[in-house]
Structure formats: C-alpha cells, structure tokens
Amino acid sequence: MRRTNSLSTFLFFLLIILPFSAGLIYALLYSFGLIGILNHGFTVVNWKAVLSSGETVRSFLFTLYIGIVSLVIAASLAMLYIIMGKKKQSGGASYFIYLPLTVPALVAAFFTFQFLSKSGFVSRVLNSIHHTNGIEGFPDWVNDSFGIGIIVTHVMLALPFFIILFQNYYHSEKMETLRELSATLGSSTSQFNRKILIPVLLKKTAAPLVLYFIFILGSYEIPLLLGQQDPQMVAVLVNRKLSRFDLSEIPQGYIIAILYTLVVSLLLFFIIKLKNRPHAPPV
C-alpha cells in the first residue's frame, strides 16, 4: 500500500506538478525579460504595463462576472428543479435534460449564435410575427457588453451537471427522510426547503461548485465566438496577446496568465480548506 502511494505521488509530480512548474517558471522568466527574442535583461516594464492597463482589469472583472452569474443561475435552476420534486428523472425527458452534457463547448457556442444572434432563429421568428422591425430591432444578445450569449451557453451546459450533482446528494443525505420527519414535527414545505434542503445541498456541493466556477473562468471557445473585443475573458485575452504579430505583447500575455494562475490557486486553496474544515459534532 505504501509503495502504491509513493508511485502515485511520483506520477502526480512527474505528470502534473513538474510540467506546470516548468511552464510557470518559463512564463515568469519571460515576463521579467530574462528570456525571449526581444528581451535583453531584467525589467519590470511589462509588469507595470499590465498592472496599469485598464484592459487587464476589465478582462478579470468581466471573467469573474461571467463566472459568478453563470454559476448562480445554473445552480439556482438546478436547485429549483429539485425543490419542484424532480428527485429522479427517467425516460424520454431525462434524455432531453441531460443532452447538453454530450455537446462540445464549441458546438454549444455555435448553437447559441445561430439561435440568439441578430440574424438567428429567434430574431427571424419575432420579425415574421412583426414583433420586431428587422434585424436592427432585435436586441444584442450575442457579442454584447453583458455577455448574455456566453452566460446562456454556460448555463445550458452546466444545468444538467448540477441537476445530477444535487440529485445524488439529495439521496445520499437522505433528504426525503428528513422531509417526512420535518413534516411530522410541523414544518412546512417552504421551511424545510429554506432551512434544511438548500443549506445542506449547497454545503455538500460547495467544492464541486467552486471547481465548475474555475472551469467557467478558464473557458475559451465560448467567449471567443460569443464575446466582444473589449472586454474579453482572460483565456481569450491571453491567447490574443501570445498569438499576435507584435512580439512585445508576448510577455504581457504570460503575465496575465500568471495572474490568472494565482487567482485559481487561491480558489483551489479555498476548496482544500473547505474540505478539511472540521464538521460540528452531531447533537
């Protein structure tokens, strides 16, 4: 058993920690001008440019906004699905609900674009019934400043996962038994949902929810197709900096990636602290 644990630790270090550390060190050296084609010695000019750039601040704030709103909407809809009594789904309806799990992110983004853009399906339907006056009369739901298309796509992809997650914990935590017990003691359905069901499910699923939040923060395909040029989500901004013909912006791309890594590392530290937090002893 000890040998197996040692081998697992070694493989984790070799396949995960070592490449990640090497990439992070390379990015740091590049950002400080110690390596690279146009770099000729230590400098903090690139860091000053990034930290004082309004584009970088807007990108991080926009990314956090997209992550928080998408997570809250998807988790709320999934929780509402459980509260409405859908503890277990089978048959044809289950295939429809869980279908988005089989759709790649890029395909989902194309679907949203064809559905919600000014020339998309919804716009054409509303125009055909004379509810809007052509393409210009349809609101900007794609490539807009509020990221509506990005949020809709992330919610569509996350909702089935959260439904499955909440359903599993609903059964493992024996919530149905607690519901019957609370009813016996005179608790109403709304009181049970507010004081027992929702707090218990959110507490048990806190770590997966934060992990999915991190996944949304690092998404690339969806904001690339459905987002606008400014602000951009962090992953799109980093790729733009690293792939442009202006080689002087490459260090800035590495710096933004480093800052994003620090944010994600703090979130992962929060997850570890959350999972290792001692539980209150049963009364």
Secondary structure, DSSP 8 states (H G I E B T S, - for coil): -HHHHHHHHHHHIIIIIHHHHHHHHHHHHHHTTSSSSS--S---HHHHHHHT-HHHHHHHHHHHHHHHHHHHHHHHHHHHHHHTT-S---SHHHHHHHGGGGS-HHHHHHHHHHHHSTTSHHHHHHHHTTSS-SGGGS---SS-TT-HHHHHHHHHHHHHHHHHHHHHHHHHTTHHHHHHHHHHTT--HHHHIIIIIHHHHHHHTHHHHHHHHHHHHT--HHHHHHS-SSS--HHHHHHHHHHSS-GGGHHHHHHHHHHHHHHHHHHHHHHHHHHHS------
